[in-house]
């Protein structure tokens, strides 16, 4: 996959902080890692290991959705993706929905 841009679109502001509509923008890199930049009065940049992690933490059971800005180019055979990493520690705390 090539790097792919997205926005987080919030239908309901569960936290009472970020508002509704487009609340953040980001990019999913070729290895699946994600950089996320929040809009608003307190802009912040965070890095995640996957888009699923972002959704698990910030999705609020569908109140926030990923809006892809670029088409999905599919797997890139020239990019090596690590498969030997340990399991993520938070699945029991935050279940990510299927994309």
C-alpha positions as CSV (number, residue, x, y, z in Angstrom):
1,X,0.0,0.0,0.0
2,X,1.1,3.5,-0.6
3,X,0.8,6.3,2.0
4,X,-2.9,7.3,2.2
5,X,-4.4,10.5,3.6
6,X,-7.5,10.6,5.7
7,X,-9.7,12.8,8.0
8,X,-11.4,11.9,11.2
9,X,-15.1,12.9,10.9
10,X,-17.0,13.1,14.2
11,X,-20.8,12.8,14.1
12,X,-21.1,13.2,17.9
13,X,-18.6,14.9,20.3
14,X,-18.6,12.3,23.0
15,X,-15.7,13.9,24.9
16,X,-17.0,17.5,24.7
17,X,-13.6,18.8,23.5
18,X,-13.2,18.5,19.7
19,X,-16.6,19.3,18.4
20,X,-18.3,17.7,15.4
21,X,-17.4,17.4,11.7
22,X,-13.8,17.1,10.5
23,X,-11.7,17.1,13.7
24,X,-8.3,15.7,12.6
25,X,-6.3,14.7,9.6
26,X,-3.7,12.1,9.1
27,X,-1.7,9.8,6.9
28,X,-1.4,6.0,7.0
29,X,2.2,5.1,5.9
30,X,3.2,2.2,3.7
31,X,4.0,0.0,6.7
32,X,0.5,0.7,8.3
33,X,1.7,3.2,10.9
34,X,-0.4,6.4,11.3
35,X,0.4,10.0,12.0
36,X,-2.7,12.0,13.3
37,X,-3.0,15.8,13.6
38,X,-5.9,17.2,15.6
39,X,-7.6,20.5,14.6
40,X,-8.9,23.1,17.0
41,X,-7.7,25.2,19.9
42,X,-5.2,22.6,21.1
43,X,-3.7,21.0,18.0
44,X,-1.7,17.9,18.7
45,X,0.2,15.3,16.6
46,X,0.2,11.6,17.6
47,X,1.7,8.5,16.0
48,X,-0.1,5.1,16.1
49,X,0.9,1.7,14.9
50,X,-2.2,1.3,12.8
51,X,-5.5,2.9,11.8
52,X,-7.3,0.2,13.9
53,X,-5.5,1.6,17.0
54,X,-6.8,5.1,16.1
55,X,-10.3,3.9,15.7
56,X,-10.2,1.8,18.9
57,X,-9.2,4.9,21.0
58,X,-11.0,7.7,19.1
59,X,-13.9,6.0,17.3
60,X,-16.3,6.1,20.3
61,X,-18.4,3.2,18.9
62,X,-19.0,4.8,15.5
63,X,-19.3,8.5,16.7
64,X,-16.1,9.2,14.8
65,X,-15.3,7.7,11.4
66,X,-12.3,7.6,9.0
67,X,-12.9,9.5,5.8
68,X,-10.2,8.4,3.3
69,X,-9.0,11.2,1.0
70,X,-7.0,8.9,-1.3
71,X,-7.9,5.6,-3.0
72,X,-6.6,2.4,-1.6
73,X,-3.7,1.3,-3.8
74,X,-3.5,-2.2,-2.4
75,X,-0.4,-3.9,-1.1
76,X,3.0,-2.8,-2.3
77,X,5.3,-5.8,-2.9
78,X,8.4,-3.6,-2.4
79,X,7.5,-2.7,1.2
80,X,8.4,-5.2,3.9
81,X,5.8,-5.2,6.8
82,X,6.9,-6.7,10.1
83,X,4.8,-9.7,11.2
84,X,7.0,-10.6,14.2
85,X,5.7,-7.9,16.6
86,X,4.1,-8.9,19.9
87,X,0.3,-8.6,20.1
88,X,-1.1,-5.2,20.9
89,X,-1.8,-4.7,24.6
90,X,-5.2,-3.0,24.5
91,X,-7.7,-5.2,22.6
92,X,-9.5,-6.1,25.8
93,X,-9.8,-2.4,26.7
94,X,-10.7,-1.0,23.3
95,X,-12.2,-3.2,20.6
96,X,-11.7,-1.7,17.1
97,X,-14.5,-2.2,14.6
98,X,-13.8,-3.8,11.2
99,X,-13.1,-1.3,8.5
